[in-house]
Amino acid sequence: MQLLAVGLNHTTAPVSLREKVAFPADRLGHAVAAARAWFGRVGTVPANDEAAILSTCNRTELYAASQLSGGVNTAIDLTGHFLADYHKLPYGELRPYLYALPQDNAVRHAFRVASGLDSMVLGEPQILGQMKDAVRQAEAAGGLGTYLHQMFQRTFAVAKEVRSTTDIGAHSVSMAAAAVRLSQRIFDKISEQHVLFIGAGEMIELCATHFAAQNPKSLTIANRTLERGEALASRFNGRAICLAELPDQLSKFDIVVSCTASSLPIIGLGLVERAVKARRHKPMFMVDLAVPRDIEEEVSRLDDVFLYTVDDLGAAVQTGIESRQAAVAQAEAIIETRVQSFMHWMDSRTIVPVIQHLHESSEAMRTAELERARRLLAKGEDIDAVLEALSKGLTAKFLHGPQQALNNAQGDERARLAALLPQLFRTKR
């Protein structure tokens, strides 16, 4: 069985490419089913293939377990082609940005991702929840089998251990905090600014919490579903509007933070140009935390708009890393130990068919001898004689295979069998 993690993230690919391979949350189940079917095209049985997809603003990764006859390289190539085909991208455009991690490296990567060691913000906790959501959707789509199920259960256990026994997240600087700091470079006092949040998800909630602490002049939530926007706005004494109101309302806001699940930009260049004109060119600070992006890239060219993407904020949070190196080393040591434990479990799975065959063969022998003994007892044979025959018959059948193998072997093979058989038939005294 080949374990594999293939994907790209904030360290290997720019946001302009990451948004092209992002999977919408409501399509993850379909994508998992498509991945399993894709593996099935090369001769494996789809029911035996396992797949899970993790897609966030910083990464898109496909985890797979498959019995591909071509080995690891075939699995890597096939997975990369699936990502390209699903998103209608030339494979040559995508391949330079992909990492492909087989076997223990795939397990190690999953453990590091869940523990926050592979995040743009070192130690950030959001990724663990995102991975759990991805696994739940993969399981609902039938993508998890013995191997990925076990790997992810151990992944979550490792992440919990790392976070509870190290200081990996103690000094974490969040994207939300970075957004506040960057806005303060443009506006001296956030308390004098009007702030708009577009979306109502976990990231927007986090950002709203940080900005609300600065007591802005007003705080507004724009969301596709007004009721959900109102529920979030009420927590910060703000108000809510519908996304459809943005064309008329955008010019009223000094700070705009957007993070939705839209597959297309919801704020275009023309809309922002009109807003800037209505504001008489008063500066506007915009943060786009979505992947795919919510705000058209061309907006960044406007003189009076300061637009930051998720990658821009990532650069702003890479402070204080030196103070966390000891925690990182401790976390890596925990992960390495748990990786070796998982690989040992995987190795043990390879002998399961052999053990099952032994049990089946032994059961067949036992059943045959027991039936023979019952027939003898039914004829009135002496019980002690029947039991004696039963024990001798079982012993003879169990030893027949090893004795035959030893008699047929020659030279070094016979010597190896002669040394091995006493270990196999060792009994406790």
C-alpha positions, 0 to 999 in steps of 0.5 A, a space after each residue: 500500500 502506497 501512502 502519499 501526500 501531494 500538494 502545494 502551499 504558501 512556501 511553494 506557490 504564490 496565491 495566484 496559483 493556489 487560488 486556481 487549485 483550491 477546492 470549494 468547501 461544498 465540493 470536497 466530497 465530490 472531489 474525493 470521489 473523483 480522486 478515487 475514481 481517477 486512481 481506479 483508471 490505472 487498474 486498481 480497484 476503486 473501492 480499495 483506494 483511499 483519498 482525502 483533500 485538505 484545501 485552505 487559503 494556504 494549501 491544497 493537499 491530497 492524501 491518498 492510500 492506493 495499491 498502484 502497481 507502478 510504485 511511488 513514482 507512478 502514484 506521485 505522477 498520477 496524483 499530480 495529474 489528477 489535480 491538474 485535470 480536475 482544475 483544468 490546468 496544464 500539468 506542466 504549469 502545476 508540476 514545478 510547484 508541487 511537493 510529493 511525499 511518499 510513505 513516512 514523509 507523507 505521515 510526517 507531513 500530516 503530523 506537522 501540518 496539524 501541529 502548526 509547524 507547516 503553517 504561515 503562522 507558526 503554531 496557529 491552531 486553525 489548521 487543526 480544525 480545518 483538517 478535521 473538517 476535511 477528514 469528516 468530509 472525506 469519510 462522508 464521501 467514502 474516501 477513508 479506509 483502514 490506512 488513512 483513517 488510522 493516519 488521521 486519528 494519529 495525526 489529531 492525537 499528535 497535534 494534541 500532544 504537541 500543543 499540550 506539551 510544548 510552547 509552539 503556539 504560545 507566541 503565535 502572531 495571528 493574521 488578524 493581529 497582523 492586519 491590525 498592525 498593518 492598518 495602523 501604518 495607514 491610519 494613526 487611530 483605528 478608533 476614528 475609522 469605519 471597518 467593514 468585514 465581508 463574510 461571516 466565517 471563522 477568520 472574519 470572526 477572528 479579525 473582527 475580534 481584533 479590530 473591535 478591541 481597537 474601538 473603531 468608529 463603526 463595525 459592519 458585517 457584509 454577508 450573503 446571508 443577512 441573518 448570519 451576518 447580523 448574528 456575528 455583528 451583534 457580538 461586536 455592537 455592529 450592524 450587518 448588510 447584504 453583499 448586494 449593498 456593497 456597490 452603494 456602501 463600499 465608499 463609506 469604509 476606511 478598512 475592508 477585510 474580506 474572506 469568503 468562500 466565493 470561487 470568483 472575486 466579489 469586489 472588482 476594480 471598477 467598484 473600488 474605483 468608484 468608491 475611491 472617487 466618492 471618498 475623494 481619494 481618501 486612503 482605503 486599507 483592504 485585506 483579502 484573506 480569501 483563496 481564491 481571492 475576493 478582491 481583483 488583483 488589479 485593485 492593488 494598482 490604485 494609488 489610494 488603495 492599500 491592498 494586502 493578500 494572505 501572502 503579504 500578511 504571512 510575511 508580516 507575522 514572521 517575527 519572534 521565530 527565534 524564541 520558538 525554536 526550542 518549542 519547534 525542536 521539541 515538537 519535531 522530536 515528538 512527531 518523529 517518534 510518532 511517525 516511526 510508531 505509525 510506520 511500524 503499524 503499517 509494516 505489521 499490516 502487510 502480514 495480516 493476509 498471511 495471519 488470516 490464511 493461517 487462521 483459515 487453514 488451522 480452522 479447516 484442519 481443526 474442523 475436519 479432525 473434530 468431525 472425524 472424532 464426533 463420528 467415532 464417538 457416535 459409533 461408540 468408540 472409547 473416549 480416550 482413544 478418540 481424544 488420542 487420535 484427535 490430538 495426533 491427527 491435529 499435530 500431524 496436519 499442523 506439522 505436515 507443511 513445515 516438514 515438507 518444506 524442510 525436506 524439499 529445501 536444499 543448502 542455505 534455504 534448508 539451513 534458514 528453515 531449520 533455524 526458523 522453525 523452532 522459533 515458529 513452534 516455540 511453546 511456553 513451559 
